[in-house]
């Protein structure tokens, strides 16, 4: 019965981290983000709470989790300030 040699290197080094561009956040997204923020300069979440805060992030209302259709759907985008976006992300939304 032949002994199976462990496949060297198969476990290590395969899980390369994707770059921001590979996740969809490439130049096209950067341009879109600037355009979106110029049209929606205020944080939507702060606005709901009666605060006026400059938005810094284009957030996906429904997490896209790599789904490009969801990623680019305009009605899935909202402008958020950094603290609101971080809080939303921390909640797993
Ligand atoms: Zn905010």
PDB file of the backbone (N, CA, C, O) and the ligand in Angstrom, with CONECT records:
HET     ZN  A 101       1
ATOM      1  N   UNK A   1       0.852  -1.201   0.000  1.00  0.00           N
ATOM      2  CA  UNK A   1       0.000   0.000   0.000  1.00  0.00           C
ATOM      3  C   UNK A   1       0.887   1.250   0.000  1.00  0.00           C
ATOM      4  O   UNK A   1       1.690   1.458   0.909  1.00  0.00           O
ATOM      5  N   UNK A   2       0.726   2.063  -1.021  1.00  0.00           N
ATOM      6  CA  UNK A   2       1.610   3.229  -1.116  1.00  0.00           C
ATOM      7  C   UNK A   2       1.272   4.274  -0.056  1.00  0.00           C
ATOM      8  O   UNK A   2       0.111   4.566   0.229  1.00  0.00           O
ATOM      9  N   UNK A   3       2.315   4.804   0.494  1.00  0.00           N
ATOM     10  CA  UNK A   3       2.077   5.878   1.464  1.00  0.00           C
ATOM     11  C   UNK A   3       1.914   7.203   0.728  1.00  0.00           C
ATOM     12  O   UNK A   3       2.653   7.519  -0.204  1.00  0.00           O
ATOM     13  N   UNK A   4       0.970   7.927   1.155  1.00  0.00           N
ATOM     14  CA  UNK A   4       0.727   9.222   0.501  1.00  0.00           C
ATOM     15  C   UNK A   4       1.596  10.299   1.141  1.00  0.00           C
ATOM     16  O   UNK A   4       1.551  10.539   2.347  1.00  0.00           O
ATOM     17  N   UNK A   5       2.369  10.920   0.304  1.00  0.00           N
ATOM     18  CA  UNK A   5       3.164  12.037   0.812  1.00  0.00           C
ATOM     19  C   UNK A   5       2.244  13.237   1.002  1.00  0.00           C
ATOM     20  O   UNK A   5       1.362  13.496   0.184  1.00  0.00           O
ATOM     21  N   UNK A   6       2.456  13.934   2.052  1.00  0.00           N
ATOM     22  CA  UNK A   6       1.642  15.155   2.227  1.00  0.00           C
ATOM     23  C   UNK A   6       1.938  16.142   1.115  1.00  0.00           C
ATOM     24  O   UNK A   6       3.092  16.352   0.741  1.00  0.00           O
ATOM     25  N   UNK A   7       0.901  16.732   0.602  1.00  0.00           N
ATOM     26  CA  UNK A   7       1.102  17.673  -0.501  1.00  0.00           C
ATOM     27  C   UNK A   7       1.700  18.975   0.022  1.00  0.00           C
ATOM     28  O   UNK A   7       1.038  19.814   0.632  1.00  0.00           O
ATOM     29  N   UNK A   8       2.973  19.083  -0.255  1.00  0.00           N
ATOM     30  CA  UNK A   8       3.679  20.231   0.296  1.00  0.00           C
ATOM     31  C   UNK A   8       3.133  21.533  -0.269  1.00  0.00           C
ATOM     32  O   UNK A   8       2.923  21.673  -1.474  1.00  0.00           O
ATOM     33  N   UNK A   9       2.916  22.459   0.612  1.00  0.00           N
ATOM     34  CA  UNK A   9       2.551  23.793   0.151  1.00  0.00           C
ATOM     35  C   UNK A   9       1.086  23.939  -0.194  1.00  0.00           C
ATOM     36  O   UNK A   9       0.643  25.029  -0.556  1.00  0.00           O
ATOM     37  N   UNK A  10       0.317  22.851  -0.087  1.00  0.00           N
ATOM     38  CA  UNK A  10      -1.078  22.981  -0.486  1.00  0.00           C
ATOM     39  C   UNK A  10      -1.883  23.753   0.555  1.00  0.00           C
ATOM     40  O   UNK A  10      -2.821  24.478   0.222  1.00  0.00           O
ATOM     41  N   UNK A  11      -1.509  23.588   1.794  1.00  0.00           N
ATOM     42  CA  UNK A  11      -2.279  24.244   2.849  1.00  0.00           C
ATOM     43  C   UNK A  11      -1.829  25.680   3.063  1.00  0.00           C
ATOM     44  O   UNK A  11      -2.611  26.558   3.426  1.00  0.00           O
ATOM     45  N   UNK A  12      -0.549  25.884   2.825  1.00  0.00           N
ATOM     46  CA  UNK A  12      -0.018  27.211   3.111  1.00  0.00           C
ATOM     47  C   UNK A  12       0.156  27.987   1.804  1.00  0.00           C
ATOM     48  O   UNK A  12       0.599  27.430   0.799  1.00  0.00           O
ATOM     49  N   UNK A  13      -0.182  29.225   1.823  1.00  0.00           N
ATOM     50  CA  UNK A  13       0.107  30.076   0.680  1.00  0.00           C
ATOM     51  C   UNK A  13      -0.990  30.130  -0.350  1.00  0.00           C
ATOM     52  O   UNK A  13      -0.902  30.908  -1.299  1.00  0.00           O
ATOM     53  N   UNK A  14      -2.034  29.316  -0.190  1.00  0.00           N
ATOM     54  CA  UNK A  14      -3.124  29.375  -1.151  1.00  0.00           C
ATOM     55  C   UNK A  14      -4.136  30.473  -0.821  1.00  0.00           C
ATOM     56  O   UNK A  14      -4.795  31.040  -1.693  1.00  0.00           O
ATOM     57  N   UNK A  15      -4.220  30.737   0.459  1.00  0.00           N
ATOM     58  CA  UNK A  15      -5.230  31.712   0.847  1.00  0.00           C
ATOM     59  C   UNK A  15      -4.663  33.124   0.783  1.00  0.00           C
ATOM     60  O   UNK A  15      -4.393  33.754   1.805  1.00  0.00           O
ATOM     61  N   UNK A  16      -4.494  33.592  -0.418  1.00  0.00           N
ATOM     62  CA  UNK A  16      -3.991  34.951  -0.571  1.00  0.00           C
ATOM     63  C   UNK A  16      -5.117  35.927  -0.299  1.00  0.00           C
ATOM     64  O   UNK A  16      -6.257  35.729  -0.721  1.00  0.00           O
ATOM     65  N   UNK A  17      -4.774  36.976   0.412  1.00  0.00           N
ATOM     66  CA  UNK A  17      -5.765  38.022   0.637  1.00  0.00           C
ATOM     67  C   UNK A  17      -6.068  38.726  -0.667  1.00  0.00           C
ATOM     68  O   UNK A  17      -5.166  39.066  -1.431  1.00  0.00           O
ATOM     69  N   UNK A  18      -7.344  38.938  -0.911  1.00  0.00           N
ATOM     70  CA  UNK A  18      -7.706  39.687  -2.109  1.00  0.00           C
ATOM     71  C   UNK A  18      -7.403  41.166  -1.891  1.00  0.00           C
ATOM     72  O   UNK A  18      -7.550  41.692  -0.788  1.00  0.00           O
ATOM     73  N   UNK A  19      -6.985  41.811  -2.943  1.00  0.00           N
ATOM     74  CA  UNK A  19      -6.755  43.246  -2.856  1.00  0.00           C
ATOM     75  C   UNK A  19      -8.089  43.967  -2.897  1.00  0.00           C
ATOM     76  O   UNK A  19      -9.118  43.382  -3.237  1.00  0.00           O
ATOM     77  N   UNK A  20      -8.059  45.247  -2.547  1.00  0.00           N
ATOM     78  CA  UNK A  20      -9.285  46.034  -2.582  1.00  0.00           C
ATOM     79  C   UNK A  20      -9.885  46.033  -3.985  1.00  0.00           C
ATOM     80  O   UNK A  20     -11.102  45.951  -4.152  1.00  0.00           O
ATOM     81  N   UNK A  21      -9.013  46.124  -4.989  1.00  0.00           N
ATOM     82  CA  UNK A  21      -9.496  46.154  -6.369  1.00  0.00           C
ATOM     83  C   UNK A  21     -10.188  44.847  -6.728  1.00  0.00           C
ATOM     84  O   UNK A  21     -11.200  44.854  -7.430  1.00  0.00           O
ATOM     85  N   UNK A  22      -9.647  43.714  -6.249  1.00  0.00           N
ATOM     86  CA  UNK A  22     -10.240  42.416  -6.569  1.00  0.00           C
ATOM     87  C   UNK A  22     -11.602  42.241  -5.898  1.00  0.00           C
ATOM     88  O   UNK A  22     -12.462  41.510  -6.387  1.00  0.00           O
ATOM     89  N   UNK A  23     -11.777  42.928  -4.768  1.00  0.00           N
ATOM     90  CA  UNK A  23     -13.069  42.847  -4.105  1.00  0.00           C
ATOM     91  C   UNK A  23     -14.078  43.784  -4.743  1.00  0.00           C
ATOM     92  O   UNK A  23     -15.233  43.831  -4.319  1.00  0.00           O
ATOM     93  N   UNK A  24     -13.660  44.528  -5.751  1.00  0.00           N
ATOM     94  CA  UNK A  24     -14.581  45.438  -6.431  1.00  0.00           C
ATOM     95  C   UNK A  24     -14.306  46.898  -6.133  1.00  0.00           C
ATOM     96  O   UNK A  24     -14.868  47.787  -6.773  1.00  0.00           O
ATOM     97  N   UNK A  25     -13.433  47.147  -5.152  1.00  0.00           N
ATOM     98  CA  UNK A  25     -13.160  48.532  -4.782  1.00  0.00           C
ATOM     99  C   UNK A  25     -11.996  49.099  -5.600  1.00  0.00           C
ATOM    100  O   UNK A  25     -11.018  49.589  -5.036  1.00  0.00           O
ATOM    101  N   UNK A  26     -12.103  49.033  -6.898  1.00  0.00           N
ATOM    102  CA  UNK A  26     -11.028  49.529  -7.747  1.00  0.00           C
ATOM    103  C   UNK A  26     -11.263  50.980  -8.125  1.00  0.00           C
ATOM    104  O   UNK A  26     -12.005  51.698  -7.455  1.00  0.00           O
ATOM    105  N   UNK A  27     -10.616  51.406  -9.216  1.00  0.00           N
ATOM    106  CA  UNK A  27     -10.720  52.787  -9.645  1.00  0.00           C
ATOM    107  C   UNK A  27     -12.145  53.198  -9.966  1.00  0.00           C
ATOM    108  O   UNK A  27     -12.543  54.337  -9.719  1.00  0.00           O
ATOM    109  N   UNK A  28     -12.915  52.262 -10.519  1.00  0.00           N
ATOM    110  CA  UNK A  28     -14.290  52.569 -10.877  1.00  0.00           C
ATOM    111  C   UNK A  28     -15.093  52.921  -9.625  1.00  0.00           C
ATOM    112  O   UNK A  28     -15.892  53.857  -9.623  1.00  0.00           O
ATOM    113  N   UNK A  29     -14.863  52.157  -8.570  1.00  0.00           N
ATOM    114  CA  UNK A  29     -15.564  52.412  -7.307  1.00  0.00           C
ATOM    115  C   UNK A  29     -15.123  53.743  -6.712  1.00  0.00           C
ATOM    116  O   UNK A  29     -15.948  54.503  -6.205  1.00  0.00           O
ATOM    117  N   UNK A  30     -13.816  54.027  -6.772  1.00  0.00           N
ATOM    118  CA  UNK A  30     -13.309  55.286  -6.215  1.00  0.00           C
ATOM    119  C   UNK A  30     -13.963  56.478  -6.911  1.00  0.00           C
ATOM    120  O   UNK A  30     -14.329  57.463  -6.269  1.00  0.00           O
ATOM    121  N   UNK A  31     -14.106  56.374  -8.238  1.00  0.00           N
ATOM    122  CA  UNK A  31     -14.746  57.463  -8.985  1.00  0.00           C
ATOM    123  C   UNK A  31     -16.220  57.558  -8.608  1.00  0.00           C
ATOM    124  O   UNK A  31     -16.759  58.646  -8.404  1.00  0.00           O
ATOM    125  N   UNK A  32     -16.859  56.388  -8.519  1.00  0.00           N
ATOM    126  CA  UNK A  32     -18.278  56.366  -8.173  1.00  0.00           C
ATOM    127  C   UNK A  32     -18.503  56.959  -6.787  1.00  0.00           C
ATOM    128  O   UNK A  32     -19.452  57.710  -6.559  1.00  0.00           O
ATOM    129  N   UNK A  33     -17.606  56.603  -5.868  1.00  0.00           N
ATOM    130  CA  UNK A  33     -17.707  57.068  -4.483  1.00  0.00           C
ATOM    131  C   UNK A  33     -17.656  58.601  -4.414  1.00  0.00           C
ATOM    132  O   UNK A  33     -18.453  59.233  -3.720  1.00  0.00           O
ATOM    133  N   UNK A  34     -16.705  59.178  -5.148  1.00  0.00           N
ATOM    134  CA  UNK A  34     -16.576  60.639  -5.147  1.00  0.00           C
ATOM    135  C   UNK A  34     -17.834  61.300  -5.716  1.00  0.00           C
ATOM    136  O   UNK A  34     -18.321  62.303  -5.194  1.00  0.00           O
ATOM    137  N   UNK A  35     -18.344  60.712  -6.799  1.00  0.00           N
ATOM    138  CA  UNK A  35     -19.554  61.238  -7.422  1.00  0.00           C
ATOM    139  C   UNK A  35     -20.734  61.124  -6.459  1.00  0.00           C
ATOM    140  O   UNK A  35     -21.515  62.062  -6.300  1.00  0.00           O
ATOM    141  N   UNK A  36     -20.848  59.963  -5.821  1.00  0.00           N
ATOM    142  CA  UNK A  36     -21.959  59.719  -4.901  1.00  0.00           C
ATOM    143  C   UNK A  36     -21.907  60.686  -3.727  1.00  0.00           C
ATOM    144  O   UNK A  36     -22.924  61.253  -3.327  1.00  0.00           O
ATOM    145  N   UNK A  37     -20.711  60.865  -3.181  1.00  0.00           N
ATOM    146  CA  UNK A  37     -20.578  61.742  -2.018  1.00  0.00           C
ATOM    147  C   UNK A  37     -20.795  63.207  -2.387  1.00  0.00           C
ATOM    148  O   UNK A  37     -21.204  64.007  -1.545  1.00  0.00           O
ATOM    149  N   UNK A  38     -20.521  63.561  -3.646  1.00  0.00           N
ATOM    150  CA  UNK A  38     -20.775  64.935  -4.060  1.00  0.00           C
ATOM    151  C   UNK A  38     -22.284  65.170  -4.181  1.00  0.00           C
ATOM    152  O   UNK A  38     -22.762  66.296  -4.040  1.00  0.00           O
ATOM    153  N   UNK A  39     -23.028  64.083  -4.446  1.00  0.00           N
ATOM    154  CA  UNK A  39     -24.482  64.209  -4.544  1.00  0.00           C
ATOM    155  C   UNK A  39     -25.158  64.000  -3.199  1.00  0.00           C
ATOM    156  O   UNK A  39     -26.247  64.516  -2.948  1.00  0.00           O
ATOM    157  N   UNK A  40     -24.496  63.234  -2.337  1.00  0.00           N
ATOM    158  CA  UNK A  40     -25.045  62.949  -1.005  1.00  0.00           C
ATOM    159  C   UNK A  40     -23.981  63.289   0.030  1.00  0.00           C
ATOM    160  O   UNK A  40     -23.347  62.396   0.594  1.00  0.00           O
ATOM    161  N   UNK A  41     -23.787  64.583   0.279  1.00  0.00           N
ATOM    162  CA  UNK A  41     -22.653  64.996   1.120  1.00  0.00           C
ATOM    163  C   UNK A  41     -22.862  64.754   2.607  1.00  0.00           C
ATOM    164  O   UNK A  41     -21.921  64.878   3.391  1.00  0.00           O
ATOM    165  N   UNK A  42     -24.088  64.409   3.008  1.00  0.00           N
ATOM    166  CA  UNK A  42     -24.341  64.256   4.442  1.00  0.00           C
ATOM    167  C   UNK A  42     -24.593  62.806   4.813  1.00  0.00           C
ATOM    168  O   UNK A  42     -25.122  62.031   4.016  1.00  0.00           O
ATOM    169  N   UNK A  43     -24.205  62.443   6.041  1.00  0.00           N
ATOM    170  CA  UNK A  43     -24.394  61.085   6.541  1.00  0.00           C
ATOM    171  C   UNK A  43     -25.884  60.792   6.709  1.00  0.00           C
ATOM    172  O   UNK A  43     -26.591  61.512   7.414  1.00  0.00           O
ATOM    173  N   UNK A  44     -26.352  59.727   6.055  1.00  0.00           N
ATOM    174  CA  UNK A  44     -27.779  59.388   6.090  1.00  0.00           C
ATOM    175  C   UNK A  44     -28.208  58.959   7.484  1.00  0.00           C
ATOM    176  O   UNK A  44     -29.313  59.277   7.923  1.00  0.00           O
ATOM    177  N   UNK A  45     -27.341  58.243   8.175  1.00  0.00           N
ATOM    178  CA  UNK A  45     -27.671  57.735   9.510  1.00  0.00           C
ATOM    179  C   UNK A  45     -27.769  58.897  10.504  1.00  0.00           C
ATOM    180  O   UNK A  45     -28.703  58.958  11.304  1.00  0.00           O
ATOM    181  N   UNK A  46     -26.815  59.804  10.451  1.00  0.00           N
ATOM    182  CA  UNK A  46     -26.862  60.980  11.322  1.00  0.00           C
ATOM    183  C   UNK A  46     -28.098  61.816  11.017  1.00  0.00           C
ATOM    184  O   UNK A  46     -28.742  62.346  11.922  1.00  0.00           O
ATOM    185  N   UNK A  47     -28.421  61.929   9.734  1.00  0.00           N
ATOM    186  CA  UNK A  47     -29.592  62.706   9.334  1.00  0.00           C
ATOM    187  C   UNK A  47     -30.857  62.130   9.966  1.00  0.00           C
ATOM    188  O   UNK A  47     -31.732  62.875  10.407  1.00  0.00           O
ATOM    189  N   UNK A  48     -30.947  60.806  10.008  1.00  0.00           N
ATOM    190  CA  UNK A  48     -32.107  60.158  10.608  1.00  0.00           C
ATOM    191  C   UNK A  48     -32.223  60.501  12.093  1.00  0.00           C
ATOM    192  O   UNK A  48     -33.311  60.499  12.668  1.00  0.00           O
ATOM    193  N   UNK A  49     -31.063  60.798  12.699  1.00  0.00           N
ATOM    194  CA  UNK A  49     -31.060  61.122  14.124  1.00  0.00           C
ATOM    195  C   UNK A  49     -31.005  62.632  14.356  1.00  0.00           C
ATOM    196  O   UNK A  49     -30.758  63.097  15.469  1.00  0.00           O
ATOM    197  N   UNK A  50     -31.238  63.381  13.286  1.00  0.00           N
ATOM    198  CA  UNK A  50     -31.321  64.820  13.420  1.00  0.00           C
ATOM    199  C   UNK A  50     -29.975  65.520  13.483  1.00  0.00           C
ATOM    200  O   UNK A  50     -29.900  66.705  13.809  1.00  0.00           O
ATOM    201  N   UNK A  51     -28.907  64.785  13.170  1.00  0.00           N
ATOM    202  CA  UNK A  51     -27.579  65.404  13.166  1.00  0.00           C
ATOM    203  C   UNK A  51     -27.158  65.705  11.732  1.00  0.00           C
ATOM    204  O   UNK A  51     -27.570  65.021  10.796  1.00  0.00           O
ATOM    205  N   UNK A  52     -26.346  66.718  11.575  1.00  0.00           N
ATOM    206  CA  UNK A  52     -25.802  67.046  10.263  1.00  0.00           C
ATOM    207  C   UNK A  52     -24.305  66.754  10.289  1.00  0.00           C
ATOM    208  O   UNK A  52     -23.530  67.477  10.915  1.00  0.00           O
ATOM    209  N   UNK A  53     -23.909  65.685   9.599  1.00  0.00           N
ATOM    210  CA  UNK A  53     -22.509  65.263   9.598  1.00  0.00           C
ATOM    211  C   UNK A  53     -22.061  65.028   8.163  1.00  0.00           C
ATOM    212  O   UNK A  53     -22.803  64.475   7.350  1.00  0.00           O
ATOM    213  N   UNK A  54     -20.880  65.440   7.872  1.00  0.00           N
ATOM    214  CA  UNK A  54     -20.336  65.214   6.541  1.00  0.00           C
ATOM    215  C   UNK A  54     -20.094  63.721   6.330  1.00  0.00           C
ATOM    216  O   UNK A  54     -19.494  63.056   7.175  1.00  0.00           O
ATOM    217  N   UNK A  55     -20.564  63.203   5.198  1.00  0.00           N
ATOM    218  CA  UNK A  55     -20.374  61.787   4.901  1.00  0.00           C
ATOM    219  C   UNK A  55     -18.970  61.551   4.340  1.00  0.00           C
ATOM    220  O   UNK A  55     -18.379  62.419   3.699  1.00  0.00           O
ATOM    221  N   UNK A  56     -18.463  60.357   4.602  1.00  0.00           N
ATOM    222  CA  UNK A  56     -17.110  60.024   4.179  1.00  0.00           C
ATOM    223  C   UNK A  56     -17.045  58.685   3.456  1.00  0.00           C
ATOM    224  O   UNK A  56     -16.050  58.367   2.804  1.00  0.00           O
ATOM    225  N   UNK A  57     -18.117  57.905   3.578  1.00  0.00           N
ATOM    226  CA  UNK A  57     -18.096  56.536   3.091  1.00  0.00           C
ATOM    227  C   UNK A  57     -19.373  56.270   2.301  1.00  0.00           C
ATOM    228  O   UNK A  57     -20.452  56.718   2.690  1.00  0.00           O
ATOM    229  N   UNK A  58     -19.253  55.536   1.185  1.00  0.00           N
ATOM    230  CA  UNK A  58     -20.439  55.020   0.522  1.00  0.00           C
ATOM    231  C   UNK A  58     -20.668  53.615   1.054  1.00  0.00           C
ATOM    232  O   UNK A  58     -19.871  52.705   0.824  1.00  0.00           O
ATOM    233  N   UNK A  59     -21.765  53.460   1.765  1.00  0.00           N
ATOM    234  CA  UNK A  59     -22.041  52.190   2.427  1.00  0.00           C
ATOM    235  C   UNK A  59     -23.014  51.365   1.596  1.00  0.00           C
ATOM    236  O   UNK A  59     -23.881  51.909   0.911  1.00  0.00           O
ATOM    237  N   UNK A  60     -22.857  50.024   1.667  1.00  0.00           N
ATOM    238  CA  UNK A  60     -23.841  49.143   1.069  1.00  0.00           C
ATOM    239  C   UNK A  60     -24.904  48.851   2.117  1.00  0.00           C
ATOM    240  O   UNK A  60     -24.610  48.257   3.155  1.00  0.00           O
ATOM    241  N   UNK A  61     -26.128  49.262   1.851  1.00  0.00           N
ATOM    242  CA  UNK A  61     -27.213  49.096   2.813  1.00  0.00           C
ATOM    243  C   UNK A  61     -27.379  47.607   3.121  1.00  0.00           C
ATOM    244  O   UNK A  61     -27.411  47.206   4.285  1.00  0.00           O
ATOM    245  N   UNK A  62     -27.484  46.803   2.079  1.00  0.00           N
ATOM    246  CA  UNK A  62     -27.467  45.347   2.234  1.00  0.00           C
ATOM    247  C   UNK A  62     -26.049  44.883   1.936  1.00  0.00           C
ATOM    248  O   UNK A  62     -25.541  45.147   0.846  1.00  0.00           O
ATOM    249  N   UNK A  63     -25.393  44.199   2.870  1.00  0.00           N
ATOM    250  CA  UNK A  63     -24.002  43.779   2.625  1.00  0.00           C
ATOM    251  C   UNK A  63     -23.893  42.971   1.341  1.00  0.00           C
ATOM    252  O   UNK A  63     -24.651  42.024   1.131  1.00  0.00           O
ATOM    253  N   UNK A  64     -22.945  43.346   0.481  1.00  0.00           N
ATOM    254  CA  UNK A  64     -22.880  42.689  -0.833  1.00  0.00           C
ATOM    255  C   UNK A  64     -22.165  41.349  -0.770  1.00  0.00           C
ATOM    256  O   UNK A  64     -22.413  40.474  -1.600  1.00  0.00           O
ATOM    257  N   UNK A  65     -21.270  41.179   0.219  1.00  0.00           N
ATOM    258  CA  UNK A  65     -20.532  39.923   0.394  1.00  0.00           C
ATOM    259  C   UNK A  65     -19.998  39.371  -0.919  1.00  0.00           C
ATOM    260  O   UNK A  65     -20.061  38.170  -1.180  1.00  0.00           O
ATOM    261  N   UNK A  66     -19.461  40.290  -1.752  1.00  0.00           N
ATOM    262  CA  UNK A  66     -18.838  39.849  -2.992  1.00  0.00           C
ATOM    263  C   UNK A  66     -19.796  39.756  -4.160  1.00  0.00           C
ATOM    264  O   UNK A  66     -19.377  39.474  -5.282  1.00  0.00           O
ATOM    265  N   UNK A  67     -21.087  39.990  -3.914  1.00  0.00           N
ATOM    266  CA  UNK A  67     -22.076  39.948  -4.982  1.00  0.00           C
ATOM    267  C   UNK A  67     -22.013  41.258  -5.770  1.00  0.00           C
ATOM    268  O   UNK A  67     -22.411  42.311  -5.273  1.00  0.00           O
ATOM    269  N   UNK A  68     -21.508  41.177  -7.007  1.00  0.00           N
ATOM    270  CA  UNK A  68     -21.267  42.401  -7.765  1.00  0.00           C
ATOM    271  C   UNK A  68     -22.553  43.121  -8.142  1.00  0.00           C
ATOM    272  O   UNK A  68     -22.571  44.347  -8.255  1.00  0.00           O
ATOM    273  N   UNK A  69     -23.614  42.375  -8.334  1.00  0.00           N
ATOM    274  CA  UNK A  69     -24.884  43.022  -8.667  1.00  0.00           C
ATOM    275  C   UNK A  69     -25.349  43.893  -7.517  1.00  0.00           C
ATOM    276  O   UNK A  69     -25.777  45.032  -7.704  1.00  0.00           O
ATOM    277  N   UNK A  70     -25.253  43.322  -6.309  1.00  0.00           N
ATOM    278  CA  UNK A  70     -25.615  44.053  -5.098  1.00  0.00           C
ATOM    279  C   UNK A  70     -24.636  45.198  -4.854  1.00  0.00           C
ATOM    280  O   UNK A  70     -25.009  46.271  -4.379  1.00  0.00           O
ATOM    281  N   UNK A  71     -23.386  44.942  -5.190  1.00  0.00           N
ATOM    282  CA  UNK A  71     -22.324  45.924  -4.987  1.00  0.00           C
ATOM    283  C   UNK A  71     -22.615  47.205  -5.750  1.00  0.00           C
ATOM    284  O   UNK A  71     -22.437  48.302  -5.223  1.00  0.00           O
ATOM    285  N   UNK A  72     -23.065  47.066  -6.996  1.00  0.00           N
ATOM    286  CA  UNK A  72     -23.229  48.240  -7.868  1.00  0.00           C
ATOM    287  C   UNK A  72     -24.642  48.767  -7.904  1.00  0.00           C
ATOM    288  O   UNK A  72     -24.884  49.782  -8.557  1.00  0.00           O
ATOM    289  N   UNK A  73     -25.587  48.132  -7.239  1.00  0.00           N
ATOM    290  CA  UNK A  73     -26.980  48.576  -7.332  1.00  0.00           C
ATOM    291  C   UNK A  73     -27.133  49.930  -6.644  1.00  0.00           C
ATOM    292  O   UNK A  73     -26.899  50.040  -5.440  1.00  0.00           O
ATOM    293  N   UNK A  74     -27.521  50.957  -7.388  1.00  0.00           N
ATOM    294  CA  UNK A  74     -27.563  52.313  -6.812  1.00  0.00           C
ATOM    295  C   UNK A  74     -28.487  52.416  -5.603  1.00  0.00           C
ATOM    296  O   UNK A  74     -28.205  53.183  -4.682  1.00  0.00           O
ATOM    297  N   UNK A  75     -29.587  51.660  -5.585  1.00  0.00           N
ATOM    298  CA  UNK A  75     -30.496  51.796  -4.443  1.00  0.00           C
ATOM    299  C   UNK A  75     -29.983  51.032  -3.220  1.00  0.00           C
ATOM    300  O   UNK A  75     -30.644  50.994  -2.182  1.00  0.00           O
ATOM    301  N   UNK A  76     -28.811  50.429  -3.350  1.00  0.00           N
ATOM    302  CA  UNK A  76     -28.189  49.762  -2.203  1.00  0.00           C
ATOM    303  C   UNK A  76     -27.085  50.624  -1.588  1.00  0.00           C
ATOM    304  O   UNK A  76     -26.334  50.161  -0.729  1.00  0.00           O
ATOM    305  N   UNK A  77     -26.992  51.863  -2.027  1.00  0.00           N
ATOM    306  CA  UNK A  77     -25.913  52.727  -1.539  1.00  0.00           C
ATOM    307  C   UNK A  77     -26.464  53.834  -0.655  1.00  0.00           C
ATOM    308  O   UNK A  77     -27.532  54.386  -0.918  1.00  0.00           O
ATOM    309  N   UNK A  78     -25.714  54.150   0.399  1.00  0.00           N
ATOM    310  CA  UNK A  78     -26.045  55.327   1.192  1.00  0.00           C
ATOM    311  C   UNK A  78     -24.737  55.960   1.677  1.00  0.00           C
ATOM    312  O   UNK A  78     -23.725  55.286   1.868  1.00  0.00           O
ATOM    313  N   UNK A  79     -24.799  57.273   1.867  1.00  0.00           N
ATOM    314  CA  UNK A  79     -23.620  57.996   2.351  1.00  0.00           C
ATOM    315  C   UNK A  79     -23.606  57.959   3.869  1.00  0.00           C
ATOM    316  O   UNK A  79     -24.607  58.267   4.516  1.00  0.00           O
ATOM    317  N   UNK A  80     -22.478  57.585   4.430  1.00  0.00           N
ATOM    318  CA  UNK A  80     -22.335  57.543   5.883  1.00  0.00           C
ATOM    319  C   UNK A  80     -21.050  58.253   6.294  1.00  0.00           C
ATOM    320  O   UNK A  80     -20.094  58.341   5.523  1.00  0.00           O
ATOM    321  N   UNK A  81     -21.049  58.755   7.520  1.00  0.00           N
ATOM    322  CA  UNK A  81     -19.788  59.234   8.073  1.00  0.00           C
ATOM    323  C   UNK A  81     -19.012  58.018   8.591  1.00  0.00           C
ATOM    324  O   UNK A  81     -19.568  56.929   8.735  1.00  0.00           O
ATOM    325  N   UNK A  82     -17.742  58.218   8.863  1.00  0.00           N
ATOM    326  CA  UNK A  82     -16.900  57.090   9.273  1.00  0.00           C
ATOM    327  C   UNK A  82     -17.411  56.403  10.551  1.00  0.00           C
ATOM    328  O   UNK A  82     -17.514  55.177  10.575  1.00  0.00           O
ATOM    329  N   UNK A  83     -17.732  57.155  11.610  1.00  0.00           N
ATOM    330  CA  UNK A  83     -18.207  56.497  12.832  1.00  0.00           C
ATOM    331  C   UNK A  83     -19.474  55.674  12.615  1.00  0.00           C
ATOM    332  O   UNK A  83     -19.602  54.573  13.151  1.00  0.00           O
ATOM    333  N   UNK A  84     -20.415  56.209  11.825  1.00  0.00           N
ATOM    334  CA  UNK A  84     -21.645  55.454  11.559  1.00  0.00           C
ATOM    335  C   UNK A  84     -21.342  54.195  10.761  1.00  0.00           C
ATOM    336  O   UNK A  84     -21.913  53.136  11.021  1.00  0.00           O
ATOM    337  N   UNK A  85     -20.442  54.312   9.789  1.00  0.00           N
ATOM    338  CA  UNK A  85     -20.106  53.153   8.970  1.00  0.00           C
ATOM    339  C   UNK A  85     -19.423  52.086   9.823  1.00  0.00           C
ATOM    340  O   UNK A  85     -19.719  50.897   9.703  1.00  0.00           O
ATOM    341  N   UNK A  86     -18.503  52.526  10.688  1.00  0.00           N
ATOM    342  CA  UNK A  86     -17.790  51.571  11.542  1.00  0.00           C
ATOM    343  C   UNK A  86     -18.770  50.874  12.485  1.00  0.00           C
ATOM    344  O   UNK A  86     -18.672  49.668  12.713  1.00  0.00           O
ATOM    345  N   UNK A  87     -19.716  51.644  13.030  1.00  0.00           N
ATOM    346  CA  UNK A  87     -20.700  51.054  13.941  1.00  0.00           C
ATOM    347  C   UNK A  87     -21.559  50.028  13.213  1.00  0.00           C
ATOM    348  O   UNK A  87     -21.866  48.966  13.755  1.00  0.00           O
ATOM    349  N   UNK A  88     -21.947  50.353  11.979  1.00  0.00           N
ATOM    350  CA  UNK A  88     -22.771  49.438  11.184  1.00  0.00           C
ATOM    351  C   UNK A  88     -21.984  48.173  10.869  1.00  0.00           C
ATOM    352  O   UNK A  88     -22.513  47.066  10.964  1.00  0.00           O
ATOM    353  N   UNK A  89     -20.718  48.339  10.494  1.00  0.00           N
ATOM    354  CA  UNK A  89     -19.884  47.196  10.177  1.00  0.00           C
ATOM    355  C   UNK A  89     -19.688  46.310  11.406  1.00  0.00           C
ATOM    356  O   UNK A  89     -19.690  45.083  11.311  1.00  0.00           O
ATOM    357  N   UNK A  90     -19.518  46.959  12.568  1.00  0.00           N
ATOM    358  CA  UNK A  90     -19.310  46.196  13.793  1.00  0.00           C
ATOM    359  C   UNK A  90     -20.539  45.385  14.157  1.00  0.00           C
ATOM    360  O   UNK A  90     -20.439  44.340  14.800  1.00  0.00           O
ATOM    361  N   UNK A  91     -21.715  45.881  13.734  1.00  0.00           N
ATOM    362  CA  UNK A  91     -22.950  45.133  13.983  1.00  0.00           C
ATOM    363  C   UNK A  91     -23.132  44.011  12.975  1.00  0.00           C
ATOM    364  O   UNK A  91     -24.056  43.207  13.097  1.00  0.00           O
ATOM    365  N   UNK A  92     -22.249  43.951  11.973  1.00  0.00           N
ATOM    366  CA  UNK A  92     -22.310  42.894  10.970  1.00  0.00           C
ATOM    367  C   UNK A  92     -23.310  43.173   9.867  1.00  0.00           C
ATOM    368  O   UNK A  92     -23.752  42.256   9.176  1.00  0.00           O
ATOM    369  N   UNK A  93     -23.662  44.422   9.702  1.00  0.00           N
ATOM    370  CA  UNK A  93     -24.627  44.767   8.654  1.00  0.00           C
ATOM    371  C   UNK A  93     -23.907  45.206   7.389  1.00  0.00           C
ATOM    372  O   UNK A  93     -24.553  45.537   6.394  1.00  0.00           O
TER     373      UNK A  93
HETATM  374 ZN    ZN A 101     -23.088  59.451  10.746  1.00  0.00          ZN
END
